[in-house]
Amino acid sequence: MSLRIATVNVNGIRAAARKGMADWVAERTPDVLTMQEVRASLDQAQPLIPSHWHVTLDESNQKGRAGVAVLTRNAPVDVRRELGDDAVDSAGRWLEVDVQHGEHVVTVVSCYTHSGEADTPKQQAKWGFLEAQAERMSELASERDFVVVTGDFNIGHTELDIKNWKGNVKRAGFLPRERGYLSRMFGATGEDVTGVDGSVGAGLGYVDVGRTFAGEVPGPYTWWSNRGQAFDNDSGWRIDYQAATPKLAATVENYAVDRAAAYDQRWSDHAPVVVDYAI
């Protein structure tokens, strides 16, 4: 029995709803939908979502910013919102929901990593978040067989993940140190992994479902700048991920990036990432 999990940065759920998000949800029929940049309270978001969904939301401390949600067909088994200590800026950025699917409990995380800005306090907040994220992902993988961390990681892992990577090596989103975190995330469990920045750390053992399924090809990209003709030229970034534990990743039977047919048909500047897990 397949479990369809979709993730998308909605770039504001109220705007996405106005632009046609509900039609896409009805067509794709996910069992679990994770969202980032919800930018709304539960009271504001709930009327935009059909009543058959169970909505779990973690708001940002700042109104109109960030916010992550997980929508499930069935009531969650458990929910957790904590990531690291009080020094970690994770409000509206990390939400864990345990979902019962047949005989298995699957832990689904909606993650919205800071965008950052090189050599500024914004980047310091991102480093702190990435450290806490790595620690928590390691804990989850050691405790559970079926975990998937979904969402907007705001990092392109390799040169295949950004169309114009050469011009971005000193910009947040493609800094060597940032990419090192993803190399360790997708490295073999416990083995030393050397990042492009020269850092060495233990692999967390997660599988990059998108790269594994698509192969070593450019993209498929999930976000495009609104500047110029980025979308029309498919000059994008692959920064939206589904990172699954090996046992769950082994069940993947389909992966898709739902890129809109045309610029004016988009309801977000990100495309949804949809994965079918045969569990």
C-alpha positions in Angstrom: 0.0 0.0 0.0 1.7 3.2 -1.2 2.2 6.2 0.9 2.3 9.4 -1.2 4.2 12.2 0.6 4.4 15.6 -1.1 6.3 18.7 0.1 6.3 22.3 -1.1 7.3 25.7 0.0 4.0 27.5 -0.5 5.4 31.0 -0.3 2.5 32.0 1.8 -0.5 29.7 2.1 -3.1 32.5 1.6 -1.5 33.6 -1.7 -1.0 29.9 -2.8 -4.7 29.2 -2.1 -5.8 32.2 -4.2 -3.6 31.0 -7.1 -4.9 27.4 -7.3 -3.1 25.2 -4.8 -6.3 23.3 -4.0 -6.6 22.1 -7.6 -3.2 20.6 -7.5 -3.8 18.9 -4.1 -7.1 17.4 -5.5 -5.3 16.1 -8.6 -2.2 14.7 -6.9 -4.1 13.2 -3.8 -1.1 13.0 -1.4 -1.6 11.1 1.9 0.7 13.5 3.6 1.5 17.1 2.6 4.2 19.1 4.2 4.4 22.8 3.7 7.0 25.5 4.4 6.7 29.3 4.5 3.1 29.0 5.5 3.2 32.5 6.9 -0.1 32.2 8.7 -1.6 31.2 12.1 -3.7 28.1 12.4 -6.8 30.2 12.5 -5.8 31.9 9.3 -4.7 28.7 7.5 -7.5 26.3 8.6 -10.3 27.8 6.5 -8.1 27.4 3.4 -7.8 23.6 3.9 -10.6 21.1 3.3 -12.0 19.7 6.6 -10.9 16.1 5.9 -7.3 17.1 6.5 -5.7 17.0 10.0 -3.6 20.1 10.2 -0.5 20.4 12.4 1.2 23.8 12.3 4.2 25.3 13.9 4.2 29.1 13.6 7.2 31.4 13.5 7.7 33.8 16.4 7.6 36.6 13.8 4.2 37.2 12.1 4.2 36.7 8.4 7.5 34.8 8.4 8.4 31.1 8.0 5.9 28.6 9.5 5.8 24.9 8.7 2.8 22.5 8.5 2.0 18.8 8.0 -1.4 17.8 6.6 -2.4 14.2 7.1 -5.4 12.1 6.1 -5.5 10.4 9.5 -4.9 12.0 12.9 -1.2 12.0 13.9 0.1 9.4 16.3 2.4 12.0 17.9 3.8 15.5 17.2 7.1 17.2 18.2 8.1 20.7 17.6 11.5 21.0 19.4 14.8 21.3 17.7 17.9 21.8 19.9 18.0 24.3 22.8 16.7 27.7 23.2 19.6 29.2 21.3 18.4 27.5 18.0 16.1 29.7 15.9 13.7 26.9 14.9 10.3 28.3 15.6 8.2 27.7 12.4 11.0 25.7 10.9 10.9 22.2 12.3 7.9 20.0 12.8 7.8 16.2 13.4 4.6 14.2 12.9 4.3 10.5 13.4 1.8 8.9 10.9 0.3 5.4 11.1 0.4 3.7 7.7 -0.7 0.0 7.8 1.5 -1.7 10.3 4.2 1.0 10.2 4.6 4.3 11.9 6.4 6.8 9.6 8.0 9.9 11.0 7.5 12.9 8.6 9.3 16.1 9.2 8.6 19.5 7.6 11.8 21.5 7.6 12.4 25.1 6.5 16.1 25.9 6.9 17.1 29.5 7.1 18.1 31.1 3.8 21.1 32.8 5.4 23.3 35.5 4.1 27.1 35.0 4.0 29.0 36.7 6.8 26.0 38.1 8.6 24.0 37.2 11.7 21.5 35.5 9.4 24.2 33.0 8.4 25.1 32.4 12.1 21.4 31.5 12.7 21.6 29.1 9.8 24.8 27.4 11.1 23.1 26.9 14.5 20.0 25.4 12.8 22.1 23.1 10.6 24.0 21.8 13.6 20.8 21.1 15.6 19.2 19.5 12.5 22.1 17.1 12.0 22.0 16.1 15.6 18.3 15.5 15.6 18.4 13.6 12.3 21.0 11.3 13.7 18.8 10.6 16.8 15.8 9.9 14.6 17.7 7.5 12.4 19.1 5.6 15.4 15.6 5.2 16.9 13.4 4.5 13.9 13.4 2.7 10.5 10.9 4.9 8.7 11.8 8.6 8.8 11.7 11.2 6.0 12.8 14.8 6.4 11.1 16.9 3.8 11.2 20.5 2.8 13.2 23.5 1.8 16.7 23.0 2.9 17.9 26.3 1.2 21.1 24.5 0.0 22.1 23.1 -3.3 24.2 20.1 -2.6 26.3 19.7 -5.7 27.0 21.4 -9.0 24.1 19.5 -10.5 21.7 21.2 -8.2 22.1 24.8 -9.4 22.0 25.8 -13.1 24.5 28.7 -12.6 26.6 27.2 -9.8 29.8 29.0 -10.7 28.3 32.4 -9.9 27.0 31.2 -6.5 29.9 29.6 -4.7 30.3 32.6 -2.3 26.5 33.0 -1.8 24.3 31.5 0.9 22.7 28.4 -0.5 25.8 27.1 -2.2 28.6 27.9 0.3 31.1 25.0 0.6 30.4 24.7 4.4 26.7 24.5 3.8 27.2 21.8 1.2 29.3 19.9 3.7 26.3 19.5 6.0 24.4 17.8 3.1 27.3 15.6 2.2 27.3 14.3 5.8 23.5 14.0 5.8 23.7 11.7 2.7 26.9 9.9 3.7 27.0 6.3 5.0 26.1 6.0 8.6 29.0 6.5 10.9 31.6 6.7 8.1 33.9 9.8 7.9 32.6 12.1 5.2 34.7 14.9 3.8 32.8 18.0 2.5 33.9 20.3 -0.3 35.0 22.7 2.4 37.4 20.1 3.8 35.3 19.5 6.9 35.1 15.9 8.1 32.2 14.4 10.0 30.2 11.2 10.5 27.6 10.4 7.8 24.0 10.3 9.0 22.9 7.6 6.5 20.0 9.4 4.9 19.2 8.9 1.2 18.6 11.9 -1.1 15.5 10.5 -2.8 15.5 13.0 -5.6 19.1 12.5 -6.6 18.9 8.7 -6.2 15.8 8.5 -8.4 16.8 11.1 -11.0 20.4 10.0 -11.3 23.4 12.3 -12.0 21.6 14.8 -14.2 21.1 18.6 -13.8 18.3 19.2 -11.4 15.5 18.5 -11.6 15.2 22.0 -10.1 12.5 22.9 -7.5 12.9 26.7 -7.2 13.4 29.5 -9.7 14.1 33.2 -9.0 11.4 35.7 -10.1 14.2 37.7 -11.8 14.5 37.7 -15.5 13.5 34.6 -17.4 14.8 32.1 -14.8 11.6 29.9 -14.9 11.2 30.0 -18.6 14.9 29.1 -19.1 14.8 26.5 -16.3 17.6 28.3 -14.6 16.8 27.0 -11.2 18.0 25.4 -7.9 17.2 22.1 -6.4 16.8 23.0 -2.8 13.6 21.1 -1.8 14.3 17.6 -0.6 13.0 14.3 0.7 15.7 12.8 2.8 14.7 9.3 3.9 16.2 6.6 6.1 17.5 3.7 4.0 14.7 1.3 4.9 12.1 3.8 3.8 14.1 5.0 0.8 14.3 1.4 -0.4 10.5 1.4 -0.9 10.4 4.5 -3.3 8.5 3.6 -6.4 8.2 7.1 -7.9 9.6 10.6 -7.6 8.4 13.7 -9.3 8.9 17.5 -9.3 5.6 19.0 -10.3 7.0 22.0 -12.3 4.1 24.2 -13.6 3.5 24.1 -17.3 4.0 27.9 -17.6 5.1 30.8 -15.5 1.6 32.2 -15.1 0.3 28.8 -13.9 2.5 28.6 -10.8 1.0 29.0 -7.3 4.4 29.2 -5.7 7.9 30.0 -6.7 8.8 26.5 -5.6 7.5 23.3 -7.3 6.1 20.4 -5.2 8.2 17.3 -4.7 6.1 14.2 -4.7 7.3 10.7 -3.7 5.4 7.4 -3.5 6.7 5.0 -0.9 5.5 1.3 -1.3 5.1 0.4 2.4 
